[in-house]
Amino acid sequence: MFLVLFPGASVVHAYTPPAPVNPQSTVVGLTGTIPSPPPAVGATITVPVSGQVFTALPINVQGICQSNLLIKLFINNVFAGAAECVDNSYKIVAALFNGANSLVVRDYDSLDQQGPDSNIVNVTFNNPNIGAGSGVTLTSSYAKLGVAPGATLSWPIVVSGGVPSYAVSVVWGDGAPSSLLSEPFAGTFKINHIYQTAGVYTILLKATDAAGQVAYLQLVGIASGPASQAAASTTLNTPTVAATKGIKLDSTTLLIIILLVILVPLVTFWLGSKHNLAVIKKKFESGEGL
């Protein structure tokens, strides 16, 4: 409440501002993530097994896991690939470093919370191209990235080692043609793709250096949005336009039709009865009806 005193006046006028009208026009939005505990059980590596020796790439890393978690593979503490756990199992196509390799996988939930480490598997890769140096490698800061269907997925990739330049192929997992890139130097480059349909896709990269050495990197691409219905049955028995098109009638026309439907049979009956009476009368007058 405010008190207003006019000059020269002896009366004090009290002024009360109007109460605010609810709801207010100002809207405040809040978003948040409900915390949950990280995965309690770690994934396992069942293939390969410790002690194996490889002379060719790629290899398959497989194991048991909790469904719907993201599985990340690390080789010598370097991220080396990822896969979604489906039906309690995963499979990652991977490359190895020349010499000793220590493999471990970790599972991650949707909040990127890490579960326990898996069992450690130690294997050896004897690179047949011994004179080619350390060998080429592929890695990324992201194991999993997603965009809406129809938007461009842009993914930073790091290629290193080996002998530049590098030829890189990318299989996107959606049936689209592979992407082919040429990278003249080691370092970071980007791969780009547009998914037309919502889903989870396995992306596989292969890099080949000037000496013929190869590296692989498996990633998980997400096209988020409503999943499209399978196109297994797209042919439908569609009625013709004539059969589906309705006829619009105004009230006057409809009344006339109703009257005709009711009156025509009555008029026909009356005319028929009158005709029959005339025939009978004629017969009696001529003596035929006696």
N, C-alpha and C positions, 0 to 999 in steps of 0.2 A: 504494500500500500504506500502511495506517495501523497504528501500534503502539499497543496499548491496555494500560495498566498499572493493574491493580486495586489499590486501597489495601490494604496489609498483605500483599501477595503478592510473591513473589520471582520469579515466572515472567512473562515478557513474551509476550503473545499477539499474533501478527501477523494483521492483517485485510486482506484484499484484496477490494475491491468487485468485483461481477460486471461482466464486459465488456458493453458495450452490444449489444443485439440489432439486427441489421440485417435488412431496411431500417428506418430510423428512421421514426417516425410523422409527423415534421414534413416537409412538402413545400413546396418553394420553386419557384414558376413564373416563368419568364423569357419575355418577349416582346420582339421587336425587328423592325426593318425592315432588310432587306439593301440597302445603298446601291447606286445605279446612276447612271451619268452622265445628265445632262439631255438632252433632245432636241438633236441636233446640226444638224438642218435645220429652218429656219423655214417656216411656212405662207406662202402668197401670197394676195394679193387680185387677182382677175381681173375682178370686177364689184362696184362701178362702176369707172370709170377716171377719172384725174385730169382736171379741167376741166369735169366734168358739173355742170349746174345743175338743181336740183329745186325744184318748187313744191308738191309733195304728199307726204304720208307714208302708210305706211312705205316704206322702200327695202329691197332685198335686197342683202346683202353676201355674195359667194360667192368661192370660191377652191379651191386645191389644198393638200393637207396630208397628213401621215402618219397612216394609219388608227389608230384606238383612242386618239388623243390628244384632249384637251379644247382647243377653240379659243375664246379670249376676244377680243372686239372692244372696242377703246378708241377713243372719239371725243373729240378735244381732251383726251386723257389722263383721261377719265372712262369707267369700265366701262359698256358699252352693250349687252352681250348675249353669249351663249355657245351653242356647239353641239358635239356629238360629231363627230369626223372619221370618216366612214363611206365605205368604198370610195375613199379618198384624196380626198375632197371634203367641203365643208361649206357650209351656207347659214344665214345669220342674218338674221332680220327685225329692222330697227332704225329708230330715229328720228334726226333730225338737229337740231342747234342752229340757230337763226336766224343766217344769215350764213355765215362760213367754217367748214369742218369738216375736220379732219385725221384720217384713218382709218388704224389699224394693227391687225393681229391678232397674237396670240402663242399658241404651242402649249404645253401643259402635260402632263406625264406623270402617272401615278397617285400619285406622291409630291409633286405640285404643283411640280415643278421646271420652270422656264421655259426654252423654247428661244429661238432668235434672233428678233428682230422681223421682221415681214414688210416688204414694200415699203410705202411711205407713199402713200396716195391722198388728194388734196385735192379736195373738192367744195364746192358752195355750195347753201345752202337759202334760197330767198326766201319767207319766211313771208307768205302772203296776208293774215293777220290782224296787220298791222304794229302796229296800235294796242293789241294785247293784251299787250304787254310782252315778256319774255324767252322765253316759251313754257314749257310744262309738260315736266318730265323725270321719268323713272323710272330707278332704279338699285338696286343691292344690294351688300352686302359679300360675298355668296356667288354664284358662278357655277353651282355644282353642289352639291346636297345629297342625302342618301339616308337611308332608313330601311328597316326590314324590312316586307314586305307585311303589311297589317293594322294597322300602327302609323301614328300621325298625323305627317305631314310638316308642320312649321311653319317658315315662311320669312319673315325680315324684309325688307321692301321700303321704299324711301325715295321719296316723291313730293315734288316741289318746283316752284317757278315757276308761271307761269300765274295763273289766277284761281280760288281755292277757291270752292266745294267741288269734289271730284273723284269721278267715277264710274269704278270700276275693274272690269274683267272679266278673268277668268283661265280660259284654256283649258288643261286639265291633260294632254292628250295621250293619255289612256287611254279616250276615248269617254264619259267621265262628263259630266254637264251642267256648263256653265261656272259658275264662282262669280262672283257679282255683289256688289260692296261699295260703300259710300258713305263717303268720307273727308272730313270737314268742314274739315280743316286740313292744311297741308303738314307733312311729318315722316315718322316711321317707323310703319308698321303691319305686321301679319302676315297672310299667307295660309296656309290650312291645308287639307290634303287627305289622304285615305287611299287608297293604291294597294292593290288586292286581288291583283294578279298581279306577280310579279317581272319587271323589265325596265328599260330606259332610255327616258325619256319627255321629249319637248320641251314645255316650258311656255311659253305666250305670254301676256303681260299687255298690256292696253291701258287707258290712263288718259285720260279726257276731262274737261277743266276746265269751269268755268261759262261761259267764252267760246267753247267749242267746239273748242279746240285739243286735239291728241292727242299721246300719247307711247306708245312700245312698248318692251317689254323681253322678250327671249327667254332662258330659263334651261334647265338640264338637271336633271331629277329622276330619282333612282335608287331603285328598289325592289329591294333586294338579297335574294337567296334563290334556291332552286332554281327554274329557269324551268319554267312549267307547259306541258304538252304541248298543242299546238294541237287545238282541238275540231272538226277537219274531219271526223273519223269517230268518232261516238259511239255508233252503233247496232251492236250485236253480236248474233249468233245465239246466244242463251242457251239451253242445254238445260233441259228442264222439271225440276221438283223430283223427280218420280218417276224420271226417267232418271238423275239424278245422286246420288240418295240410296242409300247402301249398306245391306245387311241384315246385322245382327250376329248370329252364331250362337255358342252356347256349345259346348264340346267334346263333351258328351253328345249334344246334338241332331245335331251334325255326324257323330258315329260312327253314330248310328241311320240317318241318310240314306245314308251310305256302305254300310252293311250291306244296306239295302233295295235300293240300286242293284245290289249284287252278287247278293243272294239271290233277289230276285224273278224274274229271268230263269231262274235254275237251278230254282226251284220250279215255275215255269210249264213249263219243258222236261220236268221229271220227271213232272208231272201229265199232260202231253200224251202222253208215252211210255207211261205206265201205262194211259191210256185206249186208246191204239192197240193195246197188247198184249191188253187185255180184248176188244176188238172182234174181233181175229184169232182168239183162242181160242174165242170164241162161234161164229164162222163154221166153224171146224174141227169143233166139237162137233155143229153142225147139219148138217154135210156140205156147206156152201156153199163151203168153201175147197178141196174136192177137185176 
